Amino acid sequence: MIEIRDVNKWFGPFHALKNCSTQVEKGEVVVVCGPSGSGKSTLIKTVNALEPIQQGEIVVDGHSVHGGKTHLPRLRSRIGMVFQNFELFPHLSITSNLAIAQVKVLGREPDEARERGLRLLERVGLLAHKDKFPGQLSGGQQQRVAIARALSMDPIAMLFDEPTSALDPEMINEVLDVMVELALEGMTMMVVTHEMGFAKKVADRVIFMDAGEIVEDAKKDEFFGNPRSERAQAFLSKILQH
């Protein structure tokens, strides 16, 4: 579903991604972890061309992401993206937030888009809030709306960029519960997160990054039970000791 081949990216002189290669199969859940500044978020943003790359190739469902002929709005509609900070339109109601991209990008009729949006809002447990505005919801509720919005586009895969990092601790589980449900239903997912409990529960593989490199790319049980690199061992000892 997603192939990343020898990807390199620079921000000016800073080499942010160094020869990164991996793949995500259909229905697979891959968690990307590592210390701050390791390139995790940059890597996931290259998958739908939110960040350009200077070398390498990324292919999603047979289409080259960074090829000049790719229709990026259409591609991005098929790869759902959930950000740290929700990115909802503050001046639109929750229902309108869910419908607008379906109408403008997919060409759906407004009534059809609204109906689909409300179905997904019910799925994430927020139908009662359909007429509110984002500022009237908690952070956890806004993030669940953002997930519903991404799902309304009928994506073939979902990307999550630290979806719980901006949330208060008591709101984290309500978002993770929705993500766990998605994973168990077979959604192809690539998730940048520090939530190792989520990784242990539903990840098929774990990618560990450090200093712009993929240091480990292993099955979940192998990564948590016997990480090969000293850097991954040190990271896990710090993050799992509590």
Wavefront OBJ file of the C-alpha trace (Angstrom):
o trace
v 0.000 0.000 0.000
v 2.811 2.421 0.931
v 6.398 2.056 -0.280
v 9.184 4.371 0.872
v 12.424 3.855 -1.042
v 15.756 5.491 -0.189
v 14.145 8.794 0.785
v 16.378 11.742 1.625
v 15.214 15.172 2.695
v 17.056 18.316 3.676
v 15.877 21.516 5.347
v 18.607 23.792 4.035
v 21.852 22.222 5.244
v 20.060 19.993 7.784
v 19.745 16.373 6.606
v 16.326 15.504 8.063
v 15.749 12.074 6.463
v 18.649 9.797 5.558
v 18.118 6.924 3.119
v 14.789 5.901 4.673
v 13.187 2.767 3.243
v 10.182 0.797 4.492
v 6.745 -0.373 3.383
v 3.270 -0.698 4.828
v 1.112 -3.545 3.567
v -2.657 -3.327 3.128
v -4.337 -3.691 6.523
v -1.082 -3.301 8.424
v -0.639 -0.986 11.425
v 2.861 0.476 11.672
v 3.889 2.652 14.607
v 6.756 5.113 14.101
v 8.534 6.132 17.297
v 11.780 7.689 18.428
v 13.125 10.717 20.296
v 12.066 14.277 19.476
v 13.716 15.583 16.333
v 14.363 12.102 14.940
v 12.400 12.712 11.729
v 9.185 10.829 12.544
v 6.734 13.585 11.650
v 8.767 14.593 8.610
v 8.702 11.021 7.319
v 4.943 10.641 7.676
v 4.315 14.011 5.986
v 6.308 12.921 2.934
v 3.852 10.058 2.364
v 1.174 12.438 1.066
v 3.598 15.130 -0.149
v 2.953 17.604 2.649
v 6.756 17.655 2.752
v 8.684 17.409 -0.523
v 11.693 15.102 -0.792
v 14.961 15.669 -2.626
v 15.903 12.037 -3.277
v 14.142 8.680 -3.369
v 10.620 7.609 -4.188
v 7.330 7.119 -2.357
v 4.593 5.027 -3.946
v 1.057 4.825 -2.545
v -1.348 2.284 -4.046
v 0.771 2.167 -7.203
v 1.019 5.953 -7.659
v 4.282 7.864 -7.285
v 3.579 10.566 -4.694
v 6.333 12.947 -5.711
v 6.047 12.467 -9.462
v 5.046 15.624 -11.283
v 1.927 14.026 -12.788
v 0.297 13.075 -9.493
v -2.958 14.874 -8.665
v -2.136 15.693 -5.043
v -5.601 16.773 -3.800
v -7.053 13.498 -5.073
v -4.188 11.500 -3.581
v -4.508 13.239 -0.224
v -8.231 12.552 -0.170
v -7.362 8.838 -0.310
v -4.757 9.034 2.459
v -6.435 10.354 5.606
v -4.226 12.561 7.750
v -4.779 13.387 11.420
v -2.506 16.069 12.887
v -1.418 16.994 16.399
v -3.574 20.109 16.494
v -6.841 18.936 14.892
v -6.794 21.496 12.016
v -10.567 21.951 12.039
v -12.106 25.083 10.512
v -13.042 27.169 13.586
v -15.739 29.180 11.756
v -17.637 26.109 10.507
v -19.951 23.838 12.463
v -18.841 20.281 13.132
v -21.226 19.025 10.438
v -19.823 21.494 7.900
v -16.260 20.532 8.836
v -17.131 16.940 7.986
v -18.872 17.748 4.699
v -16.818 20.478 3.030
v -13.946 18.380 1.654
v -16.318 15.654 0.474
v -18.150 18.256 -1.617
v -15.147 20.209 -2.881
v -12.683 17.356 -3.480
v -14.834 14.282 -4.092
v -17.715 16.113 -5.763
v -20.377 14.618 -3.512
v -23.778 16.221 -3.236
v -24.082 18.319 -0.043
v -26.876 16.141 1.401
v -24.878 12.953 0.769
v -21.750 14.501 2.303
v -23.663 15.654 5.365
v -25.271 12.223 5.819
v -21.938 10.429 5.587
v -20.327 12.915 7.958
v -23.067 12.441 10.542
v -22.767 8.642 10.318
v -19.068 8.903 11.104
v -19.687 11.467 13.842
v -21.995 8.921 15.465
v -19.293 6.288 15.074
v -16.848 8.371 17.140
v -19.563 9.065 19.730
v -20.161 12.744 19.018
v -23.444 12.980 17.098
v -24.962 15.133 19.850
v -22.381 17.827 19.057
v -23.107 18.086 15.313
v -24.262 21.720 15.421
v -21.489 23.017 17.675
v -18.291 24.743 16.574
v -14.810 23.315 17.225
v -14.081 25.830 19.996
v -17.028 24.465 21.967
v -15.496 20.962 22.127
v -12.686 19.552 24.233
v -9.379 18.673 22.615
v -10.193 14.984 22.664
v -13.558 15.608 21.048
v -11.984 17.801 18.350
v -9.455 15.086 17.553
v -12.234 12.512 17.228
v -14.017 14.883 14.821
v -10.756 15.162 12.863
v -10.612 11.359 12.596
v -14.236 11.240 11.446
v -13.478 13.938 8.859
v -10.574 11.927 7.476
v -12.721 8.779 7.334
v -15.476 10.627 5.481
v -13.183 10.764 2.438
v -13.141 6.927 2.209
v -9.352 6.691 2.600
v -7.360 3.618 1.653
v -4.883 4.394 4.460
v -4.663 6.678 7.487
v -1.669 8.681 8.706
v -1.548 9.921 12.297
v 1.060 12.491 13.348
v 1.253 12.359 17.167
v -2.547 12.568 17.444
v -2.577 12.646 21.262
v 0.410 14.904 21.991
v -1.693 18.088 22.348
v -4.284 16.459 24.618
v -4.750 16.466 28.359
v -4.032 13.009 29.823
v -7.693 12.202 30.514
v -8.576 12.833 26.869
v -5.927 10.587 25.350
v -7.766 7.298 25.789
v -10.939 8.485 24.052
v -8.873 9.164 20.919
v -6.795 5.984 21.219
v -9.981 3.919 21.601
v -11.211 5.158 18.207
v -7.803 4.391 16.665
v -7.733 0.895 18.174
v -11.186 0.219 16.732
v -10.012 1.373 13.292
v -6.948 -0.848 13.485
v -8.984 -3.873 14.494
v -11.299 -3.276 11.530
v -8.331 -3.594 9.177
v -7.560 0.014 8.289
v -4.043 0.488 6.914
v -2.400 2.858 9.405
v 0.913 4.603 9.894
v 1.060 6.214 13.332
v 3.690 8.519 14.805
v 3.218 8.270 18.562
v 4.845 7.929 21.968
v 1.878 5.875 23.197
v 3.635 2.549 23.586
v 0.533 0.940 25.077
v -1.231 1.571 21.764
v 1.759 0.172 19.886
v 1.784 -2.978 22.008
v -1.944 -3.439 21.565
v -2.448 -3.066 17.827
v 0.802 -2.474 15.929
v 1.994 -5.121 13.503
v 5.398 -3.464 13.190
v 7.358 -0.738 14.929
v 9.763 1.612 13.175
v 12.279 3.303 15.450
v 13.946 6.454 14.134
v 16.892 8.451 15.395
v 18.704 11.390 13.781
v 16.763 11.041 10.535
v 17.455 7.337 10.073
v 15.295 4.241 10.406
v 17.343 2.411 13.010
v 14.958 -0.503 13.527
v 12.001 -1.843 11.539
v 10.751 -4.918 13.350
v 7.710 -6.936 14.300
v 6.094 -5.558 17.442
v 7.030 -8.453 19.732
v 10.605 -8.420 18.492
v 10.953 -4.671 19.003
v 9.610 -4.648 22.554
v 11.114 -7.968 23.571
v 14.565 -7.743 22.021
v 15.439 -4.443 20.323
v 18.646 -4.855 18.323
v 20.157 -1.376 18.579
v 21.496 0.305 21.710
v 19.616 3.468 20.751
v 16.264 1.647 20.727
v 17.121 -0.110 23.995
v 17.907 3.232 25.655
v 14.721 4.811 24.275
v 12.527 1.960 25.514
v 14.182 1.893 28.937
v 13.271 5.551 29.398
v 9.772 5.452 27.948
v 8.650 2.169 29.541
v 10.127 2.550 33.024
v 7.005 4.320 34.283
l 1 2 3 4 5 6 7 8 9 10 11 12 13 14 15 16 17 18 19 20 21 22 23 24 25 26 27 28 29 30 31 32 33 34 35 36 37 38 39 40 41 42 43 44 45 46 47 48 49 50 51 52 53 54 55 56 57 58 59 60 61 62 63 64 65 66 67 68 69 70 71 72 73 74 75 76 77 78 79 80 81 82 83 84 85 86 87 88 89 90 91 92 93 94 95 96 97 98 99 100 101 102 103 104 105 106 107 108 109 110 111 112 113 114 115 116 117 118 119 120 121 122 123 124 125 126 127 128 129 130 131 132 133 134 135 136 137 138 139 140 141 142 143 144 145 146 147 148 149 150 151 152 153 154 155 156 157 158 159 160 161 162 163 164 165 166 167 168 169 170 171 172 173 174 175 176 177 178 179 180 181 182 183 184 185 186 187 188 189 190 191 192 193 194 195 196 197 198 199 200 201 202 203 204 205 206 207 208 209 210 211 212 213 214 215 216 217 218 219 220 221 222 223 224 225 226 227 228 229 230 231 232 233 234 235 236 237 238 239 240 241 242
